[in-house]
């Protein structure tokens, strides 16, 4: 089968054999003449360099001076932070720049570097999107904002409840203290799976999840398809009014997610969970996606399952805070599986107390995948997501009539994303009873996007 220019490059990056040696060139280096068309016809893969997301530093000032050394142009840049000044020396060289002296020279620069990182803020483009959602739905901006920070509000309250009790005891290692108030049953959460090319029947990268939430929200879930002037096209399955949830983009980045709650979830100022999910859908590749999660302090705990069409995936467990509160989980036997509790050590895990079904959904999903005969297929994932062990709180969750309506939860949507085919299989409800429908996005994203 003839590969597209992009697929040839991706094959080499995966250490696979392309149909022929790929040819690449930065967009700024392409000759603007008939040679360009000849190169394109010969299979040129054009490499575009673009920012994954934008930040600004309101308390940092940058100045620069231009001068020559032995007739060669140089630029010295001063980055003035509240904790000190960083100095960098560069030598421009046409389409690139050579770094002569880095801004970090020794331990004396640590304070200024920390101040620089701490001062970074996400550009207001996502706030502008929130304002657009409010305007388009004729809702107050405050209502849309509250919807998009509900995770921080709700889970901080749950962490406080876990820590409270007559004796002032707190959750430790996921066990509820004897004196603590018993948790209300949560309205369900999520089971996520990623399968790499080595274990799938198609040889493709697949990322999928059941999303469990309040039963009535099934009527408000939409498939949001977005084309951007400055950024990749993307698709996300999300409640109307939220910026993003699970989805994938035209760069081949796929995102699934699970709510997590730790004892340090306190509603502190930081980037909200749903803003991070939206920013991930602007990522070009996995390093850029991981940078999104570490660029600025996060406000809440969460799990992000990230995959890329290149055949790689990683699971990222996070707590509120900066890069020090990020834990990476690599695939095991070509698979990633995650539910709603931390699987890395050293966390005071409120999720185990609040969502005691989580470890058993994880065990069951892993067992079903391990017991398979043959490779992982879309059909197998559909079967896993329809599993009823531990009904009604299993992988395929159902509302328990014994619970109050506000405490009921069920699987509101199930989705399976093939990042190579740029296709999604979607069940609009519990996958045991609602058939999956296939949605195609290769045309929407554009050939070679």
C-alpha positions in Angstrom: 0.0 0.0 0.0 1.3 3.4 -0.9 2.0 5.6 2.1 1.3 9.3 2.4 4.4 11.5 3.1 3.3 11.9 6.7 2.8 8.2 7.2 6.3 7.5 5.9 7.9 9.8 8.5 5.7 8.3 11.2 6.8 4.8 10.2 10.5 5.7 10.5 9.9 7.3 13.9 8.3 4.0 15.0 11.2 2.1 13.5 9.0 0.5 11.0 9.8 0.1 7.3 8.2 2.8 5.0 7.4 2.1 1.4 10.2 4.4 0.4 12.7 6.8 2.1 10.8 9.8 3.3 11.8 13.3 2.2 11.2 16.2 4.7 11.8 19.9 4.6 10.8 22.8 6.9 8.1 25.0 5.4 10.4 28.1 5.5 13.0 26.3 3.3 10.8 25.3 0.4 11.8 27.1 -2.8 9.0 29.2 -4.1 9.0 28.1 -7.7 8.1 25.1 -9.9 10.6 23.1 -7.9 8.1 23.2 -5.0 5.5 21.3 -7.0 8.1 18.8 -8.2 9.1 18.1 -4.6 5.5 17.7 -3.5 4.8 15.3 -6.4 7.9 13.4 -5.3 6.4 12.9 -1.8 7.8 15.8 0.1 6.6 15.8 3.8 6.5 19.5 4.8 7.3 20.1 8.4 5.4 23.0 10.0 6.6 24.4 13.3 3.8 25.8 15.4 3.2 26.7 19.0 1.2 24.0 20.9 -0.4 26.7 23.1 0.5 30.2 24.2 1.5 31.6 27.5 2.5 35.0 28.8 4.5 36.2 31.9 2.9 39.3 33.4 5.6 39.9 35.9 8.6 39.2 33.7 10.3 41.8 31.5 12.5 40.9 28.4 14.9 43.2 26.7 17.6 42.5 24.1 20.6 44.2 22.6 22.1 43.5 19.1 25.8 43.7 18.4 28.6 42.0 16.5 31.5 39.7 17.6 34.2 39.5 14.9 31.7 40.7 12.3 29.1 38.1 13.3 25.7 39.3 14.5 24.7 38.3 18.1 21.7 39.0 20.4 21.9 39.2 24.1 18.5 38.8 25.9 17.8 39.8 29.4 14.9 38.1 31.2 14.1 40.1 34.4 12.1 38.1 36.9 11.0 39.1 40.5 13.8 36.9 41.7 16.7 37.9 39.4 17.8 38.3 35.8 18.6 35.5 33.3 21.0 36.3 30.4 21.1 34.4 27.1 23.4 35.0 24.2 22.3 33.8 20.7 23.8 34.0 17.2 21.1 34.2 14.4 21.8 31.9 11.5 19.2 32.4 8.8 16.2 30.2 9.5 17.5 29.0 12.9 19.4 30.4 15.9 22.5 29.0 17.6 22.6 29.3 21.4 26.0 30.6 22.4 25.3 31.0 26.2 22.3 29.5 27.9 20.3 31.5 30.5 21.2 28.9 33.2 24.8 29.0 34.3 24.7 27.6 37.9 22.8 27.3 41.2 22.6 31.0 41.5 20.1 31.1 38.6 17.7 28.6 40.2 15.6 31.3 41.9 15.1 33.3 38.7 14.2 30.1 36.7 11.6 29.1 39.3 10.2 32.6 39.2 10.0 32.5 35.4 8.2 29.1 35.4 5.8 30.2 38.2 4.8 33.4 36.4 3.7 31.7 33.2 -0.1 32.0 32.5 -2.2 30.4 29.8 -3.1 32.9 27.1 -6.7 34.1 27.4 -7.7 32.2 24.1 -9.5 29.6 26.2 -11.2 32.2 28.2 -12.3 33.7 24.9 -13.7 30.3 24.0 -15.6 30.2 27.2 -17.0 33.7 26.4 -18.0 32.4 23.0 -19.8 29.4 24.6 -21.7 31.8 26.9 -22.6 34.2 24.0 -23.7 31.4 21.7 -25.8 29.6 24.2 -27.3 32.8 25.7 -26.0 32.0 29.1 -24.2 34.1 31.7 -20.4 33.9 31.4 -20.3 33.1 35.2 -22.5 30.0 34.6 -20.3 28.6 31.8 -17.2 29.4 33.9 -18.7 27.5 36.9 -19.5 24.5 34.6 -15.9 24.4 33.5 -14.4 24.5 37.0 -17.0 22.1 38.6 -14.3 19.5 39.0 -12.2 21.8 41.2 -15.3 22.9 43.2 -16.7 19.4 43.6 -13.5 17.4 44.3 -12.1 20.0 46.7 -15.3 19.7 48.7 -15.0 15.9 48.6 -11.3 16.1 49.8 -12.5 18.3 52.7 -15.2 15.9 53.6 -12.7 13.0 53.6 -10.4 14.9 55.9 -13.2 15.9 58.3 -14.4 14.0 61.3 -15.0 14.5 65.0 -11.4 13.7 65.7 -10.1 15.8 62.8 -8.7 12.6 61.2 -7.9 12.4 57.5 -7.7 9.9 54.7 -4.4 8.0 54.5 -3.4 5.6 51.7 -6.9 5.6 50.4 -8.6 4.2 53.6 -11.4 6.2 55.2 -10.6 7.0 58.9 -13.0 5.5 61.4 -14.2 8.9 62.5 -14.8 10.3 59.0 -18.2 10.8 57.6 -19.1 8.1 55.1 -19.0 9.3 51.5 -22.0 9.8 49.4 -22.1 7.5 46.4 -20.6 9.4 43.4 -22.4 9.6 40.1 -20.0 7.2 38.4 -16.8 8.0 36.6 -14.6 6.5 33.8 -12.7 3.5 32.5 -10.0 4.2 29.9 -7.9 2.0 27.6 -5.1 2.5 25.1 -3.8 -0.2 22.7 -0.6 0.2 20.7 0.0 -1.1 17.1 1.8 -4.2 18.3 -1.3 -5.6 20.0 -4.2 -4.3 17.8 -5.6 -6.3 14.9 -5.3 -3.3 12.6 -1.8 -2.3 13.6 -3.2 1.0 14.6 -3.1 3.1 17.8 -6.4 3.0 19.6 -7.5 5.0 22.7 -11.0 4.5 24.2 -13.1 5.1 27.3 -16.5 4.7 29.0 -17.6 8.0 30.4 -19.8 7.5 33.5 -21.7 10.5 34.9 -25.2 11.7 35.8 -27.9 9.9 33.8 -29.7 13.0 32.6 -26.5 14.4 31.1 -26.9 11.9 28.3 -29.2 14.4 26.7 -26.6 17.1 26.8 -23.6 15.2 25.4 -22.5 16.4 22.0 -19.8 15.5 19.5 -18.0 18.9 19.1 -16.1 19.2 15.8 -13.8 22.2 15.6 -11.7 23.7 12.8 -9.2 26.4 13.9 -7.5 29.2 12.0 -4.4 28.8 14.2 -4.2 25.2 15.4 -5.2 21.7 14.6 -8.8 20.6 13.9 -10.2 18.4 16.7 -13.1 16.4 17.8 -14.2 15.9 21.4 -17.2 14.1 23.0 -18.3 16.5 25.7 -21.2 18.0 27.6 -22.5 21.1 26.0 -20.9 24.1 27.7 -17.6 22.4 28.5 -14.5 23.2 26.6 -13.4 19.6 26.0 -13.3 16.0 27.3 -12.1 12.9 25.5 -11.2 13.3 21.8 -8.4 13.5 19.1 -7.0 16.0 16.7 -5.7 16.3 13.2 -2.1 15.9 14.5 -3.0 12.3 15.6 -3.0 13.1 19.4 -5.8 11.2 21.3 -6.9 12.0 24.8 -8.9 9.9 27.3 -9.3 11.0 30.9 -10.3 9.9 34.4 -11.2 12.0 37.4 -8.9 11.6 40.4 -9.1 13.0 43.9 -6.3 13.3 46.4 -6.1 14.8 49.9 -4.3 17.8 48.5 -7.2 18.9 46.3 -8.1 22.1 47.9 -9.4 24.3 45.1 -6.2 26.3 44.9 -5.6 28.7 42.0 -4.3 26.9 38.9 -5.3 25.8 35.4 -8.6 24.0 35.6 -9.0 20.4 34.5 -11.3 21.1 31.5 -9.0 23.9 30.3 -6.1 21.4 30.3 -8.2 18.9 28.3 -8.9 21.6 25.7 -5.2 22.6 25.6 -4.2 19.0 25.0 -6.3 19.0 21.8 -4.0 21.7 20.5 -0.9 19.5 21.0 1.2 18.4 18.0 2.7 15.3 19.6 3.1 13.6 23.0 6.1 15.7 24.2 3.9 18.8 23.5 1.0 17.3 25.3 3.1 16.5 28.4 4.4 20.1 28.3 0.8 21.3 28.4 0.3 19.5 31.7 3.4 21.0 33.2 3.5 24.5 31.8 1.6 26.1 34.7 0.3 24.9 38.1 -2.8 22.7 37.9 -5.8 23.3 40.2 -7.0 19.7 40.6 -6.0 16.0 40.4 -6.7 14.2 37.2 -5.5 11.3 35.0 -4.8 11.9 31.3 -4.3 9.0 29.0 -2.4 10.3 25.9 -1.7 8.5 22.7 -0.3 9.4 19.3 -0.7 8.0 15.8 3.1 7.4 15.8 2.4 4.3 18.0 3.2 5.7 21.4 1.1 6.3 24.5 1.6 7.3 28.1 -0.7 7.6 31.1 -0.2 10.7 33.3 -1.4 10.9 36.9 -1.4 14.4 38.3 -2.1 16.2 41.5 -2.6 19.9 42.1 0.6 21.8 41.6 3.5 21.9 39.2 5.7 19.4 37.4 6.8 17.7 40.6 3.2 16.4 41.0 3.2 14.5 37.7 3.6 10.7 37.5 4.1 8.8 34.2 2.9 5.3 33.6 4.2 3.5 30.5 2.3 0.8 28.6 2.6 -2.8 29.7 2.4 -5.4 27.0 1.2 -2.8 24.6 -1.7 -1.7 26.8 -2.7 1.1 29.2 -5.7 0.7 31.5 -6.9 3.3 34.0 -9.9 4.0 36.2 -10.5 6.5 39.0 -7.7 6.0 41.6 -4.0 6.6 41.7 -1.9 3.6 40.7 1.5 5.2 41.6 2.6 5.2 45.2 2.8 7.9 47.8 -0.6 9.5 47.3 -3.3 10.1 49.9 -6.0 8.8 47.6 -9.5 10.1 48.3 -10.7 8.5 45.2 -10.4 5.0 46.7 -12.6 6.1 49.5 -15.1 8.0 47.4 -15.2 5.6 44.4 -14.5 2.1 45.8 -15.6 0.4 42.5 -12.5 1.9 40.8 -9.9 -0.8 41.6 -12.3 -3.5 40.6 -13.1 -2.0 37.3 -9.4 -1.7 36.7 -8.8 -5.4 37.6 -11.8 -6.5 35.5 -10.7 -4.6 32.4 -7.2 -5.9 32.7 -8.4 -9.4 33.1 -10.7 -9.3 30.1 -7.9 -7.9 27.9 -5.4 -10.5 29.2 -7.8 -13.4 28.5 -8.4 -12.4 24.9 -7.7 -14.8 22.1 -5.8 -12.9 19.4 -5.1 -9.2 19.0 -7.1 -6.3 20.4 -10.0 -5.3 18.1 -12.7 -2.6 18.2 -15.2 -5.4 18.8 -13.2 -6.6 21.8 -13.1 -3.2 23.3 -16.9 -2.9 22.8 -17.3 -6.1 24.7 -15.0 -4.9 27.6 -17.0 -1.7 27.9 -20.3 -3.6 28.0 -19.1 -5.8 30.9 -21.5 -6.1 33.9 -19.4 -7.7 36.6 -20.2 -5.9 39.9 -23.5 -4.6 38.4 -24.6 -1.8 38.6 -21.2 -0.2 39.3 -19.1 -2.2 36.9 -17.3 -1.1 33.7 -20.7 -0.6 32.1 -22.4 1.3 34.9 -26.1 1.6 35.4 -28.2 3.9 37.6 -29.1 2.2 40.9 -32.7 2.9 41.7 -31.9 2.7 45.5 -29.8 5.9 45.2 -31.2 9.4 45.2 -31.5 10.8 41.6 -28.7 13.3 42.3 -26.4 10.4 43.4 -27.2 8.0 40.5 -24.6 7.4 37.8 -24.3 5.4 34.7 -22.3 5.2 31.5 -23.5 8.1 29.4 -21.3 7.5 26.4 -18.7 5.1 25.2 -16.1 5.9 22.6 -13.3 4.2 20.7 -10.9 6.3 18.7 -8.6 4.9 15.9 -5.9 7.5 15.5 -4.6 6.1 12.2 -8.0 5.8 10.5 -9.1 9.1 12.1 -12.4 7.4 13.0 -14.5 7.0 16.2 -17.0 4.4 17.3 -19.5 6.0 19.6 -22.3 4.5 21.8 -24.7 7.2 22.9 -25.5 5.5 26.2 -24.7 2.2 28.0 -22.8 0.1 25.5 -24.6 -3.0 26.6 -27.8 -1.7 25.0 -26.9 1.1 22.6 -25.1 0.1 19.4 -21.9 1.9 18.4 -21.9 4.1 15.3 -18.8 4.9 13.3 -17.9 8.5 12.7 -15.3 9.3 10.0 -13.0 12.3 10.4 -10.3 11.9 7.7 -12.2 14.2 5.4 -12.9 16.7 8.1 -9.3 16.9 9.2 -8.1 17.0 5.5 -5.8 14.7 3.7 -2.3 14.7 5.2 -3.4 17.0 8.0 
